[in-house]
Amino acid sequence: MVVGGGGREHALAWKLAQSPLVTRVFCVPGNGGTATLAKSANMPMLPVDVSGITRFALVQGVGLVVIGPETPLALGMADQMREQGLRVLGPGQTGAQLESSKVWAKELMQAEGIPTAPAQVFRELAPAQSYLEQQPLPVVVKVDGLAGGKGVTVAHTHAEAIQAVEAALGGKFGSAGQQVLVEAFLVGEEVSLLALTDGDTLYPLVPTQDYKRLGAGDTGPNTGGMGACAPVPWMTGELVGRVEREIFTPLLAGLKRRGIDYRGVIYAGLMITPEGDPFVMEFNCRFGDPETQVILPLLDSCLLELSLACAEGRLGQVPVPVWQSGWAATVVIASGGYPGEFIKGYPVRGLDLAEATGALVFHGGTRRERNQTFTDGGRVVHITGCGATLAEALEQSYLGVKQVGFTDAYYRDDIGWQLQGR
């Protein structure tokens, strides 16, 4: 079972279904793409229906549950399922605080000596304002809890920073904004490094770079991600080794010291400084979206085997992941107006033509009705291309993108620009 309904979950279901051991993949709720995927069946249940989904998994005799989004993890879905004897890829509620509480994650990093930006926590406006007025610019304001990717402000003026704190403490993000983190701004280049772990053994996945801003040249508002590329050429084996030693190893030790049995994915959003030192900007407790759409096409190993080994606490007994040579790039086609308000329900054309180019088409915000696909979310489809070079992967991706159309469709035409020529 794959819990969730975005492009990440379509990619997970697609990869898991490739295993000869898999007879059926239940996608809860799934989307228009998983509706037509071989071996796949959509189940129209809300991902936050922890008890209902757990009961369904038990009745169906599900052999593995992969939880995609952060909210069910933060609600304790993995805990409830494990109590019922189900095998789950995803941390329990306490471990999911790595993502669901930025304050908890920061305090853990500080306690374990994990390199991260200096920060202070505030629950009231007056002390936050006094502190902010003394800080160099830009400065970063983060709400503590889950805010759908909208809880981080990079403020370039003190007024903007104070306004962000005021909005959070004033209830804009509900309970997620009851406390805020004011953090120093890190300079360097961003990279995402995900890893599978059973709490003892940890296997890093291929490094990725995603493109969060809506507009070309990394301009405009933050989104859930408008595209991604893998691998990242300057993220060398030596640098990945440093991240393992300086970040992942002390993190696992710290989780274990706190009695947390963490089985799932750790996503480290990193800043590599001009001196080449890795710092953690954030941790997530699940596969990234759209990073998953470029990681899994490059994975030569069996995702089911790796996931089961994590769930069962025996990751060290299976071989390290094997990767294909070459590159993968994904481009998101979004609804006009995203990440703000947008209209749903437009027919989507050309998906079969995109697949005919050889590109992989992962659905995000779509639904299937009367043998027709309609838009049903902000990030509608993710078109992934693969190739021997980044240029080839991007060429295949954009060739596929050009086949797809719907009213007010929007995509960035410069995904991969930071990596081109490197």
C-alpha positions in Angstrom: 0.0 0.0 0.0 1.2 3.5 -0.9 -0.4 6.2 1.2 -0.8 9.6 -0.6 -2.0 10.9 -4.0 0.8 13.0 -5.5 3.6 12.5 -8.1 5.8 11.0 -5.4 3.3 8.3 -4.7 2.8 7.6 -8.4 6.5 7.1 -8.7 6.6 4.9 -5.6 3.8 2.7 -6.8 5.4 2.4 -10.3 8.7 1.3 -8.8 7.2 -1.1 -6.3 5.0 -2.7 -8.9 8.1 -3.7 -10.9 9.0 -6.3 -8.3 7.8 -9.8 -9.3 6.8 -10.3 -5.6 4.2 -7.6 -5.8 0.7 -8.7 -6.9 -1.3 -5.5 -6.1 -0.5 -2.0 -5.0 -3.3 -0.2 -3.2 -2.9 3.6 -3.6 -4.7 5.6 -0.9 -6.2 7.7 -2.4 -4.0 7.6 -5.5 -4.6 9.8 -8.6 -5.4 9.7 -12.3 -2.1 8.1 -13.0 -2.2 5.3 -10.4 -5.7 4.6 -11.6 -4.3 3.1 -14.8 -1.0 1.8 -13.5 -0.4 -2.0 -13.9 -1.1 -3.9 -10.6 -2.5 -0.7 -9.0 -5.9 0.0 -7.5 -7.0 3.4 -6.0 -8.9 3.5 -2.7 -10.8 6.8 -2.1 -9.8 7.4 1.5 -8.3 10.5 3.0 -4.6 10.0 3.9 -5.3 11.4 7.4 -7.9 8.6 8.1 -5.3 6.7 10.2 -7.7 4.2 11.7 -9.7 3.6 8.5 -6.6 3.0 6.4 -5.1 0.8 9.1 -8.2 -1.4 9.1 -8.3 -1.6 5.3 -4.6 -2.7 5.2 -5.3 -5.4 7.8 -8.4 -6.7 6.0 -6.6 -6.8 2.7 -3.5 -8.5 4.1 -1.1 -5.8 2.9 2.5 -6.9 3.2 4.1 -3.5 3.2 2.8 0.1 3.8 4.8 3.0 2.3 3.6 6.3 3.7 4.3 9.2 1.3 3.2 12.5 2.9 4.3 14.0 6.2 0.9 14.6 7.7 -0.1 10.9 8.3 3.4 10.3 9.8 3.0 13.3 12.1 -0.5 11.9 13.1 1.1 8.6 14.1 -0.1 6.3 11.3 3.1 4.2 11.4 2.7 3.7 15.1 -0.9 2.5 14.9 -0.1 0.2 11.9 3.0 -1.4 13.7 0.9 -2.0 16.8 -1.4 -4.0 14.5 1.5 -6.1 13.1 1.8 -4.3 9.8 5.2 -3.6 8.2 5.7 0.1 7.5 8.2 2.3 5.8 8.0 5.5 7.7 8.9 6.7 11.2 6.5 6.8 14.2 5.0 10.1 15.5 8.0 10.9 17.7 10.5 10.3 14.9 8.4 12.3 12.5 9.0 15.4 14.7 12.2 15.7 12.5 9.8 17.4 10.1 6.7 18.2 12.1 8.6 20.4 14.6 11.4 22.5 13.4 12.1 23.5 17.0 12.4 19.9 18.1 14.7 19.1 15.1 16.9 22.2 15.8 17.3 21.3 19.4 18.2 17.7 18.5 20.8 19.0 16.0 22.3 21.4 18.5 22.5 18.6 21.2 24.2 16.2 18.8 26.7 18.7 17.3 25.1 18.4 13.8 26.2 21.4 11.7 23.2 23.8 11.2 22.5 27.5 11.3 22.4 29.2 14.7 18.8 29.9 15.8 16.6 31.2 18.6 13.0 30.1 19.4 10.3 32.6 20.2 6.7 32.3 21.5 6.0 36.0 21.9 6.4 39.0 19.5 8.2 41.5 21.7 11.4 39.5 22.5 11.4 38.2 18.8 11.3 41.8 17.6 14.1 42.9 19.9 16.2 40.0 18.8 15.5 40.5 15.1 16.5 44.1 15.1 20.0 43.0 16.2 20.4 40.4 13.4 22.3 40.7 10.1 20.2 40.5 7.0 18.9 38.4 5.3 17.4 36.4 8.2 15.2 33.3 8.1 11.9 32.9 10.0 10.3 29.4 10.2 7.1 28.4 11.8 7.5 25.3 14.1 4.9 23.0 12.6 3.7 21.7 9.3 2.6 24.6 7.1 2.3 23.0 3.6 5.7 24.4 2.5 4.5 28.0 3.2 6.0 28.4 6.7 9.5 29.7 5.8 10.3 33.4 5.1 13.7 34.6 3.9 13.4 38.2 5.1 15.6 40.9 3.4 14.5 43.7 5.8 13.9 43.7 9.5 10.3 44.8 8.9 9.6 41.8 6.7 11.1 39.5 9.4 9.0 41.0 12.1 5.9 40.8 9.9 6.5 37.1 9.3 6.8 36.5 13.1 3.7 38.5 13.8 1.7 36.6 11.2 2.8 33.2 12.6 2.2 34.1 16.2 -1.0 35.8 15.3 -2.6 32.5 14.0 -2.0 32.6 10.3 -0.7 28.9 10.4 -2.9 27.8 13.3 -1.2 25.6 15.9 1.8 25.2 13.6 2.8 28.8 14.2 2.6 28.9 18.0 6.3 29.1 18.2 8.8 30.4 15.6 12.4 29.8 14.8 14.6 32.8 13.8 17.6 31.4 12.0 20.8 32.8 10.5 20.9 32.9 6.7 23.3 30.3 5.2 25.2 31.1 2.0 26.1 28.4 -0.5 24.5 25.9 -2.8 21.5 23.7 -1.9 21.3 20.0 -2.4 19.0 17.3 -1.1 20.4 14.0 0.2 17.9 11.3 1.1 18.7 8.1 2.9 16.9 4.8 3.8 17.4 3.6 7.4 16.2 1.0 9.8 17.5 3.0 12.7 20.9 1.2 12.7 22.1 0.9 9.1 21.8 3.9 6.7 22.0 3.8 2.9 22.2 7.3 1.2 20.3 7.6 -2.1 21.5 9.6 -5.2 21.9 13.3 -4.4 19.3 15.6 -6.0 18.8 19.3 -6.7 15.2 20.6 -6.8 13.8 23.9 -7.9 11.4 25.4 -5.4 10.7 28.8 -6.8 7.8 29.3 -9.3 9.6 31.4 -11.8 12.6 31.1 -14.1 16.0 31.9 -12.6 14.6 30.9 -9.1 12.3 33.9 -8.8 8.8 34.2 -7.4 7.1 32.4 -4.5 8.1 29.1 -3.1 6.3 26.0 -4.3 6.3 22.3 -3.4 8.9 22.0 -6.2 8.8 22.8 -10.0 11.4 20.2 -11.0 14.5 18.3 -10.0 17.6 16.7 -11.4 19.9 13.8 -10.3 22.7 13.2 -9.7 24.5 16.4 -8.5 28.0 16.3 -10.0 29.8 18.4 -7.4 28.2 16.3 -4.6 31.2 13.8 -4.7 31.5 10.5 -2.9 33.8 12.2 -0.5 31.2 14.9 0.3 28.5 12.3 0.7 30.8 10.4 3.1 31.2 13.6 5.2 27.4 14.1 5.3 27.1 10.5 6.6 29.7 11.0 9.3 28.9 14.5 10.4 25.1 14.5 10.0 23.4 11.1 9.5 25.5 9.1 12.0 25.1 11.5 14.9 21.4 12.0 14.0 20.8 8.2 14.3 22.7 8.1 17.5 20.6 11.0 18.9 17.4 9.4 17.9 18.4 6.1 19.5 19.4 7.9 22.7 15.9 9.3 22.8 14.4 5.8 22.5 13.2 6.4 18.9 13.1 3.4 16.6 13.3 5.2 13.2 12.5 3.1 10.2 12.0 5.0 6.9 13.5 7.8 4.9 15.5 10.7 6.3 15.6 13.7 3.9 18.4 16.2 4.6 18.0 19.5 2.9 21.6 20.7 2.9 23.5 23.9 2.2 27.1 23.4 1.0 29.1 26.5 1.9 31.6 28.1 -0.4 34.3 26.3 1.7 32.7 23.0 0.9 31.2 22.3 4.4 27.7 20.7 4.7 25.1 22.3 6.9 21.5 21.1 7.5 18.8 23.6 6.6 16.0 21.1 7.3 15.1 17.5 7.8 12.1 15.8 6.3 10.8 12.4 7.4 9.8 11.0 4.0 10.6 10.8 0.3 10.8 14.2 -1.3 8.5 15.4 -4.1 9.6 15.9 -6.9 13.0 14.3 -5.9 11.5 10.8 -5.8 10.6 11.2 -9.5 14.3 11.4 -10.4 15.7 9.1 -7.8 13.6 6.0 -8.5 14.2 6.0 -12.3 17.9 5.8 -11.6 17.6 3.0 -8.9 18.7 -0.4 -10.3 18.0 -2.2 -7.0 14.6 -3.5 -5.9 12.7 -0.9 -4.0 10.5 -3.5 -2.4 13.5 -5.4 -1.0 15.1 -2.3 0.4 11.8 -1.0 1.9 10.9 -4.4 3.5 14.4 -4.6 5.0 14.0 -1.1 6.6 10.5 -2.0 7.9 11.8 -5.3 9.4 15.0 -3.8 10.9 17.5 -5.8 8.7 18.7 -3.2 6.2 22.3 -4.2 6.8 21.5 -7.7 5.5 20.7 -6.5 1.9 23.1 -5.0 -0.6 23.6 -1.2 -0.8 21.5 0.4 -3.6 22.9 0.1 -7.1 22.4 3.0 -9.5 22.2 3.3 -13.2 24.7 5.6 -14.9 23.4 8.7 -16.4 20.9 11.4 -15.4 17.3 12.0 -14.7 15.4 15.3 -14.8 11.7 16.0 -14.0 9.7 19.1 -15.0 6.4 19.9 -13.2 3.4 21.2 -15.2 1.3 23.1 -12.8 -2.1 24.7 -12.8 -2.2 28.5 -13.5 -2.3 30.4 -10.2 -0.4 27.8 -8.3 0.9 28.0 -5.5 -2.0 30.4 -4.9 -5.6 29.8 -5.9 -6.3 27.8 -9.1 -9.2 26.1 -10.9 -9.5 22.4 -11.0 -11.3 20.2 -13.5 -9.7 21.0 -16.9 -9.2 18.1 -19.3 -5.5 17.1 -19.7 -4.4 16.3 -23.3 -1.4 14.6 -24.7 -0.4 12.3 -21.9 -0.1 9.3 -24.3 2.0 11.4 -26.7 4.3 12.4 -23.8 4.8 8.7 -22.9 5.4 7.9 -26.6 8.5 10.2 -26.5 10.0 7.7 -23.9 9.6 10.1 -21.0 8.1 8.9 -17.7 4.8 10.6 -16.9 4.0 10.8 -13.1 0.7 12.2 -12.2 0.4 14.6 -9.3 -2.9 16.6 -9.1 -5.1 14.6 -11.5 -8.3 12.5 -11.4 -9.6 10.0 -13.8 -13.3 10.1 -14.9 -15.1 8.5 -17.9 -11.7 7.4 -19.4 -10.5 11.0 -19.3 -7.9 12.7 -17.1 -8.7 16.0 -15.4 -6.6 18.5 -13.4 -7.2 18.1 -9.7 -4.4 19.9 -7.9 -1.6 22.5 -8.2 1.2 20.3 -9.5 -0.7 18.4 -12.2 1.9 16.1 -13.9 5.7 15.5 -13.6 7.5 14.6 -16.8 10.8 12.7 -16.2 13.5 12.2 -18.8 16.6 10.0 -18.5 19.8 10.2 -20.5 23.5 9.6 -20.6 24.0 13.4 -19.9 21.9 16.0 -18.1 21.3 17.7 -21.4 19.8 14.4 -22.8 17.6 13.9 -19.8 16.3 17.5 -20.0 15.7 17.2 -23.7 13.6 14.1 -23.2 11.7 15.7 -20.3 10.9 18.9 -22.2 10.0 17.0 -25.3 7.4 15.1 -23.2 6.3 18.4 -21.5 5.5 20.0 -24.9 3.0 17.1 -25.7 0.9 17.9 -22.7 -1.7 20.6 -22.5 -4.6 21.9 -20.4 -6.1 25.3 -19.7 -3.7 27.7 -18.0 -0.9 25.1 -17.8 2.4 26.5 -16.5 6.0 25.1 -16.3 9.5 26.4 -15.8 11.6 26.2 -18.9 15.0 26.4 -17.1 15.0 23.3 -14.8 18.6 22.2 -14.5 20.1 25.6 -15.2 22.4 25.5 -12.2 23.9 22.2 -13.1 24.3 22.8 -16.9 27.9 22.9 -17.9 29.2 21.8 -14.5 
